[in-house]
Amino acid sequence: MLRLNPAQLDEKLEFIQHYLAAENAADGSTMDANANVTQKNIATLEAELMKDFFVQVNREQVRRKIAELFGESMAAEYIRQIEQHEIYVHDETSLKPYCASLTMYPFLLDGLTKLGGESRAPQHLESFCGTFVNFVFAVSSQFAGAIATVEFLTYFDY
């Protein structure tokens, strides 16, 4: 386990107090304030608390891949350009991919079984709607951003 030194622990504990005193979640954020998140709670605090570590881990993953593909000098240039604000990296604060649009066709055929769930293909409107909620919940927990299911109304009508 990586141990934080006393100064780092103090910084994290001070952040918690800052976050608790903030008017809303965006005001409490120090890394990437999100206007879509207005309510503060333990889940938003937990996510905010470790963002500085996730940025470093994600940035290093990309740096290493660039070094592998294009050499160390290009990887160093990537880091330099981020740190000098010459390029903008959208969201490095999560290990999860960002947004996605999903086809619901496999869901119609197999229910949630391909996602590790037990619900089979819905047979009636009520089970379709209920299982759809579970489908969106199961998938959205694997992404940092929005999930689109553009076929819902088409399949709902069917």
N, C-alpha and C positions, 0 to 999 in steps of 0.2 A: 504494500500500500504506500502510495506517495504521501509523505507527511508535509503538511503546510508548516512553515515556520511561524513563530508568534506574530510577526508583523502581518503575514498573509492571513492568519486567522483573525486578527484584529480588523483587517480590511473587510473580510467577509462578514463579520459580525456587525461592523459599522454599516455595510450595505443593507443588511437586514433591517436595521433601525431606520435608515434612510427610506427604504421601500415601504415600511410600515407607516411612516410619517407622510408619505407622498399622498397627494389628493386622489390619484388614480394610478393604474398600472403603467401607463405610458410615462407619467411624470416620475415614477419610481425606477424606470429602466435607465441604465447607463450605457448600454451597448447599442440597442436598436429599438427605440420606442416604437410600439405598434399601436396605431390609432384604432385598430379593430378590437383591441383588448382593453376594455375600460374598467372592469371590475378586478380588484385585487383579491387574491385568495392564496391559500397555501400552494396550490398547483402553479400559479403564475410566479410566485416568489421562488419556488424551487427551480423553475425553468430559467429565471433571470439570474439566479445565484451562480450558476456554473457556465454561463455563456462565454466568459473570457477563456475558459479552458477549452470549450468546444471549438471556438474560433481557431485557437492554436493547433488543435488536433486536425481539424479539417484543412487548414492552410498547409500544414506539413504533408498531409496526404497528397494534396494537389502538387505541392512543390516536388515531392519525390517522383510523382508520375511524369511531371514535366522533365525532370532530370533524366529519368529513364528513357523518355522518348526523344528529347532534344538536347540533353547535356546540362551540366551544372551551371554554366553561365546563363543559360536561358531561365533556369529555375531561380537563380539569384535575382535576375532581372524581374521576374514575376513578383517576387516578394518586395523588391524595391519599389515597383510601380504601385503596388497596393499601399505600402507604407507612405509613399509620397502622394497618394490620392490621385494618381494618374489614371488608374482603372478602378472600377467599382465592382466589388463582389457582392452579389445580391444578399445572400443569407448564409453565413458560415456558422451560425449559432446552433445548428442542430445536425445530428448525424443522419437524420432522415432526409429523403428526397423532398422537394418542395411540392408543387401542385401536380395534379394528374387528372386526366379525363378517362373514365373507365367505360368499357363496353359491358353491358349487363347480360349479354348473350350467354356466357358460361353460367352466370347466376340463374338464368331461366332454365337451363338444362340440368344443372347439378346442385342448385341451392348453394349452401355455404360449405359443402363437403370439401371442395378443392381449396378452401381457405382454412381447413382444419376444424370447421364447425360440424354439427350433426344435422342441421336442417337440410332436408332434401329439396328438390325443385318444388316451388310453390304450385299448388293445384287450384287454388281459389283466390279471389280478390283479397280476402282478409289475410290469408297466409302470405300472399305476395307483398302486401303493405307491411306486415309485421316483420317478415324476413328481410325486406328491403332496408328497414331501419337498422336491423342487425348487420346487414351487409355494409352499409355506409359506415356504421360505427367501427366494424372490424377493419375495414380498409383505411379509414381516415386516421386511425391510431398509428398507422404505418407511414404517415406523411406529415410534413411540417406545415403544409399549406392546404389550400382548398381541394376538394374532390368534386369533380363534375360527373354527373350521371345523366347525360342528355337524352337517353332513351326512355327515361322513366314514364313520361306521359304516353309515349307510343305504346309501350308494353302494358301500361295501366289500362289503356283503352282496349287493347287486344283481349 
